[in-house]
Amino acid sequence: MQEHFDVLVVGAGISGIGAGYHLQTKCPGTSYVILEGRDAIGGTWDLFKYPGLRSDSDMYTLGFRFKPWKEQEAIADAPSILKYLKETTEEFGIDKKIRFNKYVKAASWVSQESKWILEVEDTKNSDIQKISCNFLFMCSGYYSYKSGYTPEFKGVEDFHGDVIHPQKWKKDYNYINKRIIVVGSGATAVTMVPEMAKKAEHVTMLQRSPTYVVSAPEKDYLANLLRRFIPLKLSYFIVRWRNILRQHYYFRLCKKYPEGVKNAILNEVRKHLGPDYDVDTHFTPTYNPWDQRMCLVPDGDLFEQINKGKASVVTGQIEKFTQKGILLKTGEELESDVIVTATGLNLELLSDTNFTVDNKPIDLSQTITYKGMMYSGIPNLAGTFGYTNASWTLGADLTSEYVCRLINHMKKNGYDKCMPDTNSNVETDDEWLNLTSGYIKRSEHLFPKQGKKTPWRNNQNFLKDIFQIRYSKVDDGEISFSQNTS
């Protein structure tokens, strides 16, 4: 007999765990299950095993609204984040709703029955089963778990050492006393370099162009002080909102006064590295602050390792890989025992699942996004996509809240179908995400369009979204509701 649930959640990372909490708290009596394609919870924080893996957002905003973060470190490593997620699933009984090694290959909407029928593969034995649901909630992240992005480097096969992408890093890989080149200058690179430098002979961060690198304290003095004198939930609320408002203010400042913010960032880098370091070449990007995500280094650990001589930054273009390492276009050869290609991710939307509506294949890139979470012409479907300029979880929590409001509205009024309706001729543009990063530009063709006005615009603004998602009318005239009379 085919199993059926009111709501089916795909993914047991931060988004899926949050979705489980909201569903059982705000939609009592609603049956749900979480299908996870891997054999563990945590998503990103369990998938990646490379040295130094940590959050690049503070845990007071990356943590859930409903579950206070109580550790000393505001910038947390992966084991601490996984411990927090495990505690959350056990505390609220969400762990009993998760089924592992269940990969959703396809989802078909059947209007006659007003339900989704999912094709689910057991990744252990490749068996296929079908599960149906009234509402499908995709919480599967924003990138492919199969493989990361690696450009085609000339001569890779000539290199005598190991070439590893961080997404394929083995936890027990031994790099002690080795010379290492990390290709890239994004969040992964600036995380790996200072951590590996502690054990390696030397680590070189080889970048084609610089990224903004900002130092921040690993521990939050105010948060740790408040916890000593006032209840945990209250201190968490205060610090969380301070950080939300501070992030929002800083982002607006970057957009309004880019040159001033740029100078302030570079002056801080010069303070860390000294007057003789070539900051202009290695830490001065050609774009403005927050045109791409900034890189966070807790307590300036990257700068510390550079000053110790254990790490260095080289800015230049790769000509080819050689037996000994990498040859740059300038003619300089960097020798190495290990090359780490921290060159980015392959983005994908809604886990690259094959969607059909009444046997008609759906091309998500041809849809228009509604409130940044639903898609025109697709019934009873929502997907979590967090913020590019703030913590992912802020967006995930709001998305879950809205899905619960939607389900409750349908239940109260006897509806069994909801769908964003674009009959009003929504004027669109193509920029769904507001960053110029290479990994986003490579994948723009995969993403939906967005409207120029609310609610068809992906705000990327938590404060705006609170009012649009938490307090606005569910039945706003832009989304249609119906009852299946058949």
Secondary structure, 3 states (H helix, E strand, C coil): CCEEEEEEEECCCHHHHHHHHHHHHHCCCCCEEEECCCCCCCCHHHHCCCCCCECCCCHHHHCCCCCCCCCCECCCEHHHHHHHHHHHHHHCCHHHHEECCEEEEEEEEECCCCEEEEEEEECCCCCEEEEEEEEEEECCCCECCCCCCCCCCCCHHHCCCEEECHHHCCCCCCCCCCEEEEECCCHHHHHHHHHHHCCCCEEEEEECCCCCEEEECCECHHHHHHHHHCCHHHHHHHHHHHHHHHHHHHHHHHHHCHHHHHHHHHHHHHHHHCCCCCHHHHCCCCCCCCCCCCEEEECCHHHHHHHHCCEEEEECCEEEECCCEEEECCCCEEECCEEEECCCCCECCHHHCEEEECCEECCHHHCEEECCCEECCCCCEEECCCCCCCCHHHHHHHHHHHHHHHHHHHHHHCCCEEEECCCCCCCEECCCCCCCCHHHHCCHHHCCEEECCCCCCCCCCHHHHHHHHHHCCCCCCCEEEECCCC
